[in-house]
Amino acid sequence: MLEQKRVLATSIPGPKSQALQQRKLAAVSAGVGTGLPVYIEQAAGGILRDVDGNQLIDFGSGIAVTTVGNGNQRVIDAVTAQINDFTHTCFMVTPYEEYLEVAEALAEVTPGTHEKRSALFNSGSEAVENAVKVARHFTGRQGVVAFDHAYHGRTNLTMGLTAKNMPYKHRFGPFASEIYRVPMAYPYRWPTGPEACADEAFAEFVDLVHAQVGEDNTAAVILEPIQGEGGFIVPAPGFMKKVSDWCTEQGILFIADEVQTGFCRTGDWFASDHEQVVPDLITTAKGIAGGMPLAALTGRADVMDAIHVGGLGGTYGGNPVACASALAAIETMKTDDLCGRARAVEALFRPRLEALADKYDVIGDIRGRGAMLAVELVSDLEHKTPDADLTGRINKACHAAGLVTLTCGTFGNVFRFLPPLSAGDDLLSEGLDILEDAFAQSV
């Protein structure tokens, strides 16, 4: 087990990482960016060790993927055993039990007690794309409604659903048709204030769908229960439930995109659970499989079974090694009560972030749930002017001190915190100390 301790053996990045970065520039497309060019050789718990011997505290979990932590012994054992058995057959050719076990586990842990079916894929984008396919096929309708600040993936269809142009959509169009966008219930930036946000945003949503799409032409509404790349925006309380109930009334399928929020990240198994919303379809990926590539679409049995045989699938979808890893990760989440651990992480982080906000008037908003938290930085509190430059400076200061941090947001001014749930309190507290120092250096 890698010692859970921060070590700065060289500058960040060190000479070996710098040499590898030069190789990357010569061999990898410039379109594949790197937020922090330190090259990792080992990781465990909440620590990443690079090729120069630096040990960095991880506040990103590979963008909410290694929820159970790198080096999780259950995952290692399950993956090793499966590799020794076989690595691939293609479930659509000669199936295997591990795929069934993942589908059964998803039926158990996803919201709702209704009968469910799942299909497994490789990435969140694939899961979302297939959710739209299923919704259109089942309803016989074409329109899909997405929200401002949404992020749903990088395929052509999911780029159309994604709201942010740069870097995700710029000059990659034209995109899939019959996609419509409506305002998000964004409490911090709602014009009349957070108290009115849920009701007013819902009324605007209903009016726009009626006018621009027509209820009878709408197959699905897709919503992240907490928006990810868009800035960890938590919809105003009650908004998601209003949208879900309205969809049911209109015969429209409600899709919860829980790729980033799923699997204990927000203090519940799924962020939809917080408002007791039961989606018709739910997409998952990231934290599902302890770092192995796996995604899922889970939904009502009548909806998922309406698809003709062969209509869903993919060569690598539900790879047996990834399935074995997922089963071990889900077992860890249950046995180690990672929902409770996520709530404990929030209890540790929030007071520290609130103290920062009291000290520095650049923090306009603190938001999120569980171990999915964020601060939005502004240059003035009155006008809420996004401050992407300051966000970048603080991010660089954190990196230089050995803390892996991530930024996000439509305006590039949001810090997001996604630590592994296996990281100890001492390590997380040290990371917050570094964050405080970075604010002191940069503001």
N, C-alpha and C positions, 0 to 999 in steps of 0.2 A: 504494500500500500504506500503510495506516494505521501510523504510527510505533508500534512496540511499546514503549510507555513509559507509565507511570502519570502522570496529570496531575490535580491537584485545583484546578480553576479557581474552584469555588464550594463551599459546603457541600453535603453529600449528604443529600437531593436538593436540587438547585438551584432557583432561582425558576421557570424555564421548565418543569421537570419538575413542580413543585408545581402550576402552573397547569394542566398537562395532566392531572394527577391529579384535579383538581376537575372537569374535563370528563369524565373516566372515571367519577367517582361519579355524575354527572348522566345518563350515557348507557348505562353498562354495568351489568349485573346485579351486585348486591352479592355474589352467590354466586361470582363470578369474582374470586378473591383475587390479591393482588400482594405478593410477598415483599419486593421492593425497588423502590419506585416512582420509579425513574429511567428516563426515556424515551430509548431508544437511537435514534440517527440513523445510525450507521455502526459496523461491527465488522470486525475482521480478526485472524487468528491468535488470540492470547490476550487481546486488548484489545477492550473495548466503549466506544464514545464516546457520551455522552449529549447531549441538546439544549443543555445548558449549557456544553459544551466539556470536561467532565470525562472522563477516560479511566480506566476501571476494569479491573483485572486480573480475568480470568474463571476462577474455579475451579468452574464449574458446567456449562459447555457446553450451556446450555439444557436441563439434565437429561440429559446424556449424548448429545446429538443432534449437536452440531457437533464431532464427534471429529476430523475432518480440518481443522477450523478455519473460521471465517468468512472469506470472501474467498479461498477456495481457487481458484486460477486454473483448474484443470481443471474444477471444478464450474461456475464462471462461464461458461467457454467452452461447455461441453456444454449448459447450460441456455439460453444465448443462441441457440445454433444450433438447438435444438429448438423454441424459441418462434418463431423465424423460419420454421420448417417448418410446424408446427401445434401447438396446445395441447391438443386433445381430439377424440376421435371416439367414445369408449367401446369398450374392447377387445372387449366382448361383441357389438358391432354390426359395426364394421369394424376389425379388429386391426392391429397394427403391430409391427415387429421389435424395438423397444426392450424391450417386455414379455418377449419370448422371451429376449433377451440377459440380462435380469436373472434370469430363472428358470434359465438355463444357468449363470450365475455362482453362484447359490445352490447348485445341485447340486454345483458344484466345491468351494466353500469350507466348506459346512456339514459337521458330523461324519459320518463313514462313507463307504465307497466303494460302497454299494449304489445301485441305480437309484432316482432321486428324481423327485418332481413338486412344483411350487409353485403357489400362487395368491396374487395380490397384492391388498392392501387399503390402507386409508388410515391406520390407527392401530394401536397395539399391542393395544388393547381388541378391535378387530375381528379381528385375527389370532388372539387367544386364543379369542374366541367361536366362530370358525370351526373352531379346533382341537377344541373340545368337540363341535361339530356333527359333524365328520368321525369323531371317535372313537366317538360314540354310533351313528352310522349303520353304521360298519364292524363294530363288535362286536355290535350288536343289544342292547347293555346301556345302562343309564341313569346309574348312579352315577359321580360324579367326586369324587376325593379331593384336597383341597388342604391346605396347612400353616398352622400358626400363624405370624403375622407376614407372611403373604403379601400381595403387592399384584399384582393382575392387570388392573385397569382400572376404568372408571366406567360401563359399560353395565349393564343389569340383571343379566345372567348373570355378568359379571366382577365386579360388586360382591358378588355372592354368594360368589365365590371369594376375594375380598379379605377379609383378617382384620380390618382396623382400622375401627372404627365412625366416629370423628370425624376428619376431616370427610367421609369418602367414602361412608358408608352411613346416616348419622343421619337417620331419618325418611323414607327413600327406599323402604322396603320395601312389600309383601313381595317377596322375591327369588326367583330361579329355584330350583326344588326339586331334590332328589337330589344335593345337594352336601354333602360330609362333611369335617370338619376333624380333623387329627391333629397331634401335637406336632412342632415343628421341632427338628432336632439342632443346638441353639444352644449351642456349647461354653462360652461365657462364663457363661451362666445355667443350665447343666444341673445339677440338684441334686447329683449325685454326682461332678461334676467333668468336665473336658474329655476325660480319658483314656477314660472309660467311655461317653462321649456317643454315639458312632456305634453301638455294639452295642446299648445300651439303648434308644436312640431307634428303631432299626430294629425291635427286638423289640416295642416298644409300637405302632409303626406296623402291623406285621403283625397283632397281636392285635386292634387296634381295627377295622381293615378287615374282618377275619373276623367280628367280633362285631356291628358296626354296619351293615355294608353287605353282606358276602358277596362272595367273590372272583368268583363267577359273575354277580354283578350289577354289577360295577365295570367301567366302560368305560375309564377313564383315571385316571392319577395325574399331577398337574401340579405342577412344582417349578421355582422359580428357582434356578439353580446357585449364584448369590450373591443373596440377597434384596435388593431395592432399597429401596423406601419403608419396609419393615419394619425397616431399620437396617443394611444392608450385612452381613447375617449370612452368614458363610461356613459351610456345613454341616461338621460334623466329618468329617475325612478318611475316605473309604470309605463314608460314609452314602449318598451319591447313587448310587454303583455298586451297593450292596446293593439299593436300591429299584428301580433299573433292571433288574437281573438278576431280581429277584423278579417284577416285572411281566411280563417275558418268559415266565417259568415259568407264570404264571397266565393268559396270553392277554390281559393288560391292556396298553393302550397307554401308554407313558411319554412325556409331553409336557414338554419343556424350554422354559420361558419365558425366552428370551434377549433380550427387548426392551431391557433396560438393559445386560446384560452382553456383548452381541454386538458383533462387528466391531472386534476388536483391543483393546477397552477393558480387558480383564483380563490382557493380555500373551499371549493366544492368540487365534486367530480367534473362538473361542467358549469360554465358561467350561466347557462340558461337556468340551472337549478336555483340560483339566487332569487329569481323572480317567479319561480315555479312555472316556467314556460316549457311546454313540451312541443318541440319542433316536429313537423312532418318528416323532415329530412335533416340530418346533422352530418357535417363533414369534419373529419379529424385527421391529424397527422402529427408532425413534430414530436410531442412528448409521448406518443403512443408506444414507441418501441426502443427507448433507451439509447437512441443514436443510430439505429438501423433505419434504412429508408422504407417506410410503410405509411399508407394512408387508407382511410376507410370512408365509405358512404353508408350510413345506417338510416333506415327509415321504416315507416309503416309497411307492414307486410303486403297489404293490398297494392300499395304504390310500387314497391320494389319488385313484386312478382308480376306486375303488369307488363314488364319488358319482355320482348320475345327472346328466345334462347339464342345466345351468341351476341346479344345487343350490348352486353357489358363484359369487360375483361381487359386483358393485356398480358403480354408475354411474361413480364416479371411481377405482375400484380399479386400480392400475397406471397412473395418469396418465402420459402420455408424457414430460412435462417432469420429473416426479419420477423416472421410470425413467432418463432421461438423466443426471440428477444422481447417481443411485445408481451407475451404471456408472462415472462419473468418480470418485466417492468410493472405490469398490472398487479402481479402478486406482491411486489414490493410496495406499491401504493396502498394496497389493502393492509398488509401485515404491519407496515411501519406508519400507518395513518398519515400519509403525506398531505391529505386535506388539512388535518390539524396542524401539521408542520408549516404549511403555507400560511395559515392564519397566525402562527407564532412568528413567522418572518415579517408579516405585516406589522405585528405588535412591536417588533424590534425596529423596523425601518421608519414607521410613521412619526414617532416622536422626534427622531433625528432629522427627518426632512422638514417637519414643522419648525424645529429650532432653526434650521437653515433659513426658512422663509421669514422667520421673525428677525433674523440678522441681516438678510439681504433682500432688498425690495425688487429684485429681479425675478423672483419666483412668483408667478401669477397664479398657479394652480398646482395642487397636489392631488393626484387621483389614482384610481386603480383599486384592486382587491387582491388579498392574499399576497403571493409572491410575484404579482404582476402590477408593479407600481410605476409612477412616472411623475416628473415635475416639468411644468411648462415655463420656459424662460422668456421674459419680455423686457423691453428697454424702458417701458414706463407702465406702471400699474393702471393708470387711468384709461389709457387708450389701448392697452393690451397689445402693443406693437411687438410682433415676434422678433426675437433676437437670436438668429441663427449663428451669428459670428461669435457671440459669447458662449453659446452652446458648444461650438467647435473648439474654442480655447480651453474650456473646462474639460472637455473630452480628451484633448491632447495631454493636458496636465495629469489626468487620471492614468492614461496609458503610460506616460513616462515614469510614474511612480509604481507601476506594477499592478494596476487595476484595470481589468477588461470591462469597459462600459460601452453602451450602445446608445445612439441617438435615433430619433424617428420624428414623425409628424409631417403633415402636409407642408408646413412652413420651415421644417428642419430645426425646430427650436425646443424639442422635447427630449429629455433624458428618460430612458426606460430601464427598469431594473428587473432582471429575470434570473436571479441566482438559482443554482441547483438546490433542490430541497434537501440534499444530503450535506450541504455545507453547514458547519457548526457556527454557533452564535459568535464565538471569538473571532473567527475569520470574517464573518459578515460585519462585525463591529469595526474591525480593522479596515475593511473596505470603505465603510462610511467615514472613518477618520480621514482616509485618503481623499474621499470626495469633499469633505469639509476643507481640507488643505487646498484642493484644486480651486474651490470657490474663492478662498482667501487670496490665492495667487492671481486669479483671473478677473474678478469683479472690479 
